[in-house]
């Protein structure tokens, strides 16, 4: 005998009514708009897990990190004239890299940094070495300032103490030298022109040789014809210091010295007269007459 | 010693007299002579040159040539005129 058990149709209907969306709609709703699968989530979680190499409990707690905040001053905007901030002193080891190792920078016992510069920037002005500068300053004679000081001291030792602040050089001549008599031989009475002074003592006198004083052979240029056409006679350098013109004719002769006879107020040597002319140096004499003719002699010393 | 050199074509010299004997003097010095005086007589067309010592014959000829060279240049004539 069989027994049949069945569900109430109302019950079945109530359950079937729960199937209100399709399975594909459910799948898409679970995967979301980026259509992610559980595999995607697994991959991401694995990535995160690989970076959590230690337990978070081993990391500094927030309370620990908060204790550091007191070590730093409050942040401020940088500006001129900021007051001196309070800050935690942080030390650092100064090291230098030698190309292979880091080396500690060293000081001497006074705390001064010990430096031996191997390569430094070379400013353009440091274009010669110190030794070259030294040698250039000392020159070919290799003289030092000490050498100069020695020589200067020698010079000073030879200067008379009578050198005044006004620059006047007072010196007593102790020896006769070229052109200078020692002071004991210079007479007080310079007006004495004989070899004895007023009381009969022998004295020396100073003499001045004037530049006009002739010192060479005198010459005569005789019988120079003078006509209305101007003529001229040159005298070799340095020229005549004393010039004598003798007019031997009966008409006046007009003279030009070192140039033509002036057209107005010329120098005139009257007929049958002689004129003597001292001069710095006559190197040419010009002459003519206004009418007729004459004859002159020129004599000169130079 | 005086050497007197007559100058040809005196009319040209009168038209352009030598008023500066020093030019002749310096010219002769450039030619190697050392006169102590040179005198130019334009009216008689001659130049007198004074030396301390007598010149030999060759030098005398050279002196005449030098004076005439100066003179030709002064009056503006060529040597072949």
HADDOCK unambig.tbl for C-alpha pairs under 7 A between the chains (distance, minus, plus):
assign (segid A and resid 227 and name CA) (segid B and resid 43 and name CA) 6.63 0.50 0.50
assign (segid A and resid 229 and name CA) (segid B and resid 42 and name CA) 6.44 0.50 0.50
assign (segid A and resid 229 and name CA) (segid B and resid 43 and name CA) 5.72 0.50 0.50
assign (segid A and resid 230 and name CA) (segid B and resid 19 and name CA) 6.63 0.50 0.50
assign (segid A and resid 230 and name CA) (segid B and resid 42 and name CA) 6.91 0.50 0.50
assign (segid A and resid 231 and name CA) (segid B and resid 19 and name CA) 5.97 0.50 0.50
assign (segid A and resid 231 and name CA) (segid B and resid 40 and name CA) 5.66 0.50 0.50
assign (segid A and resid 231 and name CA) (segid B and resid 41 and name CA) 5.19 0.50 0.50
assign (segid A and resid 231 and name CA) (segid B and resid 42 and name CA) 5.73 0.50 0.50
assign (segid A and resid 232 and name CA) (segid B and resid 19 and name CA) 5.90 0.50 0.50
assign (segid A and resid 232 and name CA) (segid B and resid 20 and name CA) 6.23 0.50 0.50
assign (segid A and resid 232 and name CA) (segid B and resid 21 and name CA) 5.41 0.50 0.50
assign (segid A and resid 232 and name CA) (segid B and resid 39 and name CA) 5.78 0.50 0.50
assign (segid A and resid 232 and name CA) (segid B and resid 40 and name CA) 5.38 0.50 0.50
assign (segid A and resid 233 and name CA) (segid B and resid 21 and name CA) 5.47 0.50 0.50
assign (segid A and resid 233 and name CA) (segid B and resid 37 and name CA) 6.78 0.50 0.50
assign (segid A and resid 233 and name CA) (segid B and resid 38 and name CA) 5.47 0.50 0.50
assign (segid A and resid 233 and name CA) (segid B and resid 39 and name CA) 3.94 0.50 0.50
assign (segid A and resid 233 and name CA) (segid B and resid 40 and name CA) 6.09 0.50 0.50
assign (segid A and resid 234 and name CA) (segid B and resid 21 and name CA) 5.20 0.50 0.50
assign (segid A and resid 234 and name CA) (segid B and resid 22 and name CA) 4.98 0.50 0.50
assign (segid A and resid 234 and name CA) (segid B and resid 25 and name CA) 6.72 0.50 0.50
assign (segid A and resid 234 and name CA) (segid B and resid 37 and name CA) 5.39 0.50 0.50
assign (segid A and resid 234 and name CA) (segid B and resid 38 and name CA) 5.06 0.50 0.50
assign (segid A and resid 234 and name CA) (segid B and resid 39 and name CA) 6.18 0.50 0.50
assign (segid A and resid 235 and name CA) (segid B and resid 36 and name CA) 5.86 0.50 0.50
assign (segid A and resid 235 and name CA) (segid B and resid 37 and name CA) 4.71 0.50 0.50
assign (segid A and resid 235 and name CA) (segid B and resid 38 and name CA) 6.86 0.50 0.50
assign (segid A and resid 236 and name CA) (segid B and resid 36 and name CA) 4.79 0.50 0.50
assign (segid A and resid 236 and name CA) (segid B and resid 37 and name CA) 6.06 0.50 0.50
assign (segid A and resid 260 and name CA) (segid B and resid 19 and name CA) 6.55 0.50 0.50
assign (segid A and resid 284 and name CA) (segid B and resid 22 and name CA) 6.38 0.50 0.50
